[in-house]
Structure formats: structure tokens, C-alpha cells
Amino acid sequence: MLPFRPNIAAMAGYVPGYQPPDVASWIKLNTNENPYPPSPEVMKAILAELGGDGALLRTYPSASSQALRETVGELYGFDPSWVIMANGSDEVLNNLIRAFAGEGEEVGYIHPSYSYYATLAEIQGARVRTFGLTDDFRIAGFPDRYEGKLFFLTTPNSPLGFAFPLSYIEELATRCAGVLVVDEAYADFADGNALELVKKHENVVVTRTLSKSYSLAGMRLGFAVARPAVIAALDKIRDHYNLDRLAQAACVASLRDQAYFGDCTRRIRETRDWFIAEIRKLGYDVIPSQGNFVFAAPPDRNGKRIYDGLYARKILVRHFSDPLLAHGMRISIGTREEMDKTIAALKEIG
Ligand SMILES: *Cc1c(COP(=O)(O)O)cnc(C)c1O
């Protein structure tokens, strides 16, 4: 018998959304990727970093990703000492648990939201407590004083798409004895964000990703904004060369091209709002969305039937077998053409 830690032996492991091998033959609306390519500046920066012969790849990248911290800080109005870069925001979520939640200590999050928090907590041997949602999208039964070490708040929520109001997030920050992690993976598609709370409350951490809004899921880039004391702790924990050279080059180029970014996110929001109106005409129940996806339920509330019908037509969406979610599907927002085809397919399926 190999001496696995009991929590590792007992855990199932996270199952990410399906990535079909023949990806080009699908309309892929299942993992909230961006349908548009990254800024053309990204390719230029990567090629420049590679040079003619890739000689720079012999050498380690910047350990601190300092130029990236400065770019993020400038963009959002924070000193670089309030920023840490991550190899995907998943990395920083993991390191937050490692920094704050020891063996047997409690980590909280909302179900439904991002279940990867539970996987990360299980690896650490931390205890997980989930909270449900009320009908008006508040946390059901959240205590006046929440004593868990960390609480993960996904806003905009995935898979449902709604965002919590800033005043409510601030109230939660004051009710958390530990750290409130505001996972803003989709904030670039929303009307607001919680960055100002990092300045007002020492226990608030905001995490972001370049995977969705900057079309860089394949580069693995994310960051967190938090008090310098939190950033310093996270810096002790992370792999010292956590971002490779090409990712660092891509990140700076991408963040600096705000014109391209603004154009892509505006198009996705417009397509989203158009798609919601169209799918409602087919009798679907849709939650107003602040992300680059929608959660929609057909009139017969059989999400799997629609998922299968779309799958047969090479349109991939996300269906969750969880009883809270099985009546609907999460559909990422692609190009207008892809969403036109999706509406046509839904009419056919009936
Ligand atoms: C996509 C996603 C992440 C992970 O982002 P990466 O930067 O790709 O690791 C984190 N949280 C939520 C809620 C997400 O949807």
C-alpha cells in the first residue's frame, strides 16, 4: 500500500468541462471561453520574446512578474505591492487556501458556484461548508459572524450568471471573521466589481482571470488584488517561477490593448443580451446574466434533453446533473453567428 494522505485517497478529483479533440468541428459553448482571438499585440509580444531562435527560453523568467504587477496596478489604481500574478486564477485560489486554511479548518462557498474550491480545500485537508441561495439571490442562512477561515464568493455567479450588489458584498465582508475571496472571473462582462472593497476592508481579496475576458485561457493567467500583507504571504507560497516567459509577455501586451479588449467584451455583452431575448421567445426561463454565459431552462425543464439535442448537432453546452441545475444548461456566449445557429438548433429540437 502506498502511503497516500487519507484526504487525497478519499477525494474524487475535479472534472473540468469537456475539451473535444476535434474542437474545430464543434460550436463550443461549454467552458465560457472567449470566441474571439486575443489581441494581435499578444502574438507580436510572444514572437518578440521567442526571438528568431528561442534563445531566451534557456533562461528563467522574472520570478516576481514585476512588469505585470505594475501593469495591473496601473490599470486598476493599485500600488503593485497590492497585486500578485498567478498561473491561472485557479493557482491563486489554491494558494489562498494554503495560506489561510489548515487541516480541519473551515472554508465556505455557495452551491451552486465554482466547485473547484471544494477540491482545493480537500487537498489541503480543510473542511468545506456550503451555503444555498434564497429566491432573490442572497446567501441562505449566512451567519451574522461567519467563523470560517475563508469564504469564496463567485460574482458574477457561475453557472447562474447573476451578480451580487456591491452593498451586499461589503456587508458579507463585515460578517466574515476570516477572509472574503471575491472571485471575479467574469467581472469584465458585468456592470460593476468589488475592487474598491479591497481598499476599505483588510479581509477582502479579489481574484481575476485573463482566461475569459482576454481570450487567454490557453496561456493560464490570473491575478489577485489584496492588502500587501496578504500578497506577501501568497508570495511565500507560490512556485517561484509560476509564470513562464511567454505568458508574461502575453499578459502585458494583452492588458495594454484596452481598445481591443473593450471592443470584444462589448460585442459579447451585446450578443448575450440579444441571445437572452431570442431564447426567451422560445419559452425558455433565463436568469439575467452579468457574465459571458447564460443559464437557461426549457419549458419542460429537461435540460439534458436539450443538451443531447444540441450535442447531436455538434453544439456543446454545459449540463449539470446536480438536482439544483439539471432543469437547465449553461450556455457560453460565442459569436453572433454561433448564437444564431444555436437558436436555430433549439427551434429544431423544440
Ligand atoms: C474560469 C474560472 C476560474 C479559473 O480561471 P483560470 O484563470 O482559467 O484558472 C476561476 N473561477 C471561476 C468562477 C471561473 O469561472
PDBQT file of the ligand as one rigid body, heavy atoms in Angstrom, charges set to zero:
ROOT
HETATM    1  C1  LIG A 401     -12.844  30.077 -15.137  1.00  0.00    +0.000 C 
HETATM    2  C2  LIG A 401     -12.952  30.322 -13.677  1.00  0.00    +0.000 A 
HETATM    3  C3  LIG A 401     -11.823  30.333 -12.852  1.00  0.00    +0.000 A 
HETATM    4  C4  LIG A 401     -10.470  29.872 -13.325  1.00  0.00    +0.000 C 
HETATM    5  O1  LIG A 401      -9.821  30.747 -14.101  1.00  0.00    +0.000 OA
HETATM    6  P1  LIG A 401      -8.363  30.377 -14.635  1.00  0.00    +0.000 P 
HETATM    7  O2  LIG A 401      -7.692  31.697 -14.617  1.00  0.00    +0.000 OA
HETATM    8  O3  LIG A 401      -8.563  29.850 -16.019  1.00  0.00    +0.000 OA
HETATM    9  O4  LIG A 401      -7.719  29.411 -13.713  1.00  0.00    +0.000 OA
HETATM   10  C5  LIG A 401     -11.979  30.675 -11.535  1.00  0.00    +0.000 A 
HETATM   11  N1  LIG A 401     -13.189  30.954 -11.014  1.00  0.00    +0.000 NA
HETATM   12  C6  LIG A 401     -14.294  30.916 -11.762  1.00  0.00    +0.000 A 
HETATM   13  C7  LIG A 401     -15.610  31.209 -11.138  1.00  0.00    +0.000 C 
HETATM   14  C8  LIG A 401     -14.217  30.594 -13.114  1.00  0.00    +0.000 A 
HETATM   15  O5  LIG A 401     -15.322  30.507 -13.843  1.00  0.00    +0.000 OA
ENDROOT
TORSDOF 0
